[in-house]
Structure formats: structure tokens, C-alpha cells
Amino acid sequence: MCDQSGEYMPKLPIVEIEYSSLMLPVSDLTSVMQELLTTFEADIGSVALVPSRVRPGGVFDIRLNGKTIWSRKTEGRFPEAKEIKQRVRDIISPEKSLGHSESAEKKVVEAEFSQDEKKMDDKTAEEQRRYFGVL
């Protein structure tokens, strides 16, 4: 594929959202499309809505270049927008930051890690071992 100047442009990934209108209104799907197009403006070629005609009821699958990255049937629920963006990002642009949608999770993980780093002195460790019956 070439741009207007004749320069070669690599083919960009295509996201497909297969859905059943019985499960989710199209207006909800357009917000997912908007999130993906805004976040990955330069990284994806298109986002397509694919109404499910073969499998009636309950269909909500998201594919990236034909590979399923989310299936409501497999996951047992609908995804949050940040989950979709994380899965797309992990495949097409792993180094890309998703900004605020990741920052809260990262802070929780960092807080848990910093708690694990705290060391106890020998006396406290001995008291803990006695308390839990390890000694």
C-alpha cells in the first residue's frame, strides 16, 4: 500500500467487533470504536462493526487482524474499555502508555510491592515465628 507521494506504507492492523444487537446497543459499540481510534490513531487502520448473523444471541467478540483478543463467551462478561485498549496495545504497540487508564492499577501494584520490601528485624521475625508456631 502506498501513500499519496508513492511511499510504501505498511499495512495497519484491523480491529473487528462482532456483536449481537440483542446484547449491546450500537451506541455502546461506537464509544468503544471511538476509544480505540482516539488511543491508536496512528497505529490501527480501521475499526469495523460486524453484526452477528451466524450465531444468534450473546455474541461479542473482538478480533485484531482476524485473531480473537476478547470473547464474551470465553471471558464470561463484557470487557471494560481499558481492557480492550490494553489487549490491542499489548499486540500492536507494547511500549505505548495508555495514560490514566493504567495509572491507578500501577499505583496499587507499586504500593503492594513497597509493602513487601519492608524488612523486619530479627527480634520481630522471631516473635512472628513463635506466634505462627514455626519455632
MARSENU-477898 format. One line per field, with one value per residue (C-alpha): residue number from 1; x, y, z. Coordinates in steps of 0.02 Angstrom, whole numbers, plus 50000, padded with zeros to 5 digits. Each point is the difference from the previous one (the first is absolute). Layout:
<keros>
n <- NUM;...
xx <- X;...
yy <- Y;...
zz <- Z;...
</keros>
This chain:
<keros>
n <- 1;2;3;4;5;6;7;8;9;10;11;12;13;14;15;16;17;18;19;20;21;22;23;24;25;26;27;28;29;30;31;32;33;34;35;36;37;38;39;40;41;42;43;44;45;46;47;48;49;50;51;52;53;54;55;56;57;58;59;60;61;62;63;64;65;66;67;68;69;70;71;72;73;74;75;76;77;78;79;80;81;82;83;84;85;86;87;88;89;90;91;92;93;94;95;96;97;98;99;100;101;102;103;104;105;106;107;108;109;110;111;112;113;114;115;116;117;118;119;120;121;122;123;124;125;126;127;128;129;130;131;132;133;134;135
xx <- 50000;50067;49958;49965;50185;50026;50096;49971;49892;49989;49826;49924;49905;49812;49888;49833;49862;49873;49842;49820;49883;49898;50145;50069;49931;50098;50021;50106;50105;50035;50076;50117;50047;50032;50113;50103;50013;50049;50128;50077;49973;50165;50013;49841;49927;49817;49871;49854;49833;49946;49819;49986;49889;50065;49994;49842;49999;50142;50139;50132;50173;50143;50130;50163;50054;49884;50064;49874;50065;49836;49850;49853;49966;50177;50019;49823;49970;50016;50169;50035;50069;50171;50010;49970;50129;50128;49978;50014;50151;50087;49997;50028;50100;50057;50106;49853;49934;49812;50011;49868;49916;50155;50063;49879;50044;50185;49989;49915;50133;50139;49922;49988;50180;50064;49910;50089;50167;49987;50121;49971;50138;50056;49901;49837;50033;50029;49838;49905;50073;49949;49827;49970;50079;50147;50126
yy <- 50000;50174;50174;50149;50031;49821;49951;49823;49994;49841;49927;50053;49878;49984;49983;49912;50002;49863;50030;49950;50149;49902;50009;50175;50156;50072;50163;49908;49925;50169;50060;49849;50041;50182;49947;49887;50126;50141;49896;49914;50133;49968;49814;49920;50004;49982;49943;49907;49952;49827;49954;49816;49911;49823;49981;50078;50073;50034;50034;50127;49961;50119;49950;50080;49949;49851;49937;50004;50108;50003;49885;50028;49814;49957;50143;49987;50188;50156;50088;50171;50123;50000;49809;50010;50138;49902;49844;50096;50097;49842;49932;50151;50120;49923;50152;50120;50076;50005;50144;50018;49833;49910;50120;49944;49816;50039;50097;49854;49878;50119;50022;49811;49979;50135;49913;49837;50088;50046;49896;49948;49991;49834;50023;50033;49854;49884;50061;49968;49824;49960;50073;49896;49844;49990;49986
zz <- 50000;49956;50063;49886;49970;49942;50158;50064;50156;50104;50016;50166;50113;49986;50152;49978;50130;49969;50098;50022;50006;50127;50122;49977;49916;49855;50097;50130;49861;49922;50164;49999;49819;50047;50146;49886;49859;50119;50095;49848;49868;49911;50043;49931;49826;50045;50126;49924;50077;49942;50040;50045;49877;50021;50189;50072;50175;50117;49876;50044;49929;49964;49871;49951;49825;50011;50168;50143;50143;50100;50000;50115;49995;50058;50125;50066;49994;49896;50007;50070;49872;50086;49983;49814;49981;50102;49894;49838;50065;50061;49822;49889;50109;50166;50046;49984;50161;50021;50123;50133;49965;50062;50134;50138;49975;49997;50164;50087;49940;50052;50172;50025;49943;50118;50145;49956;50001;50184;50102;50180;50127;50075;50161;49908;49883;50149;50082;49838;49984;50180;49974;49844;50077;49883;50143
</keros>
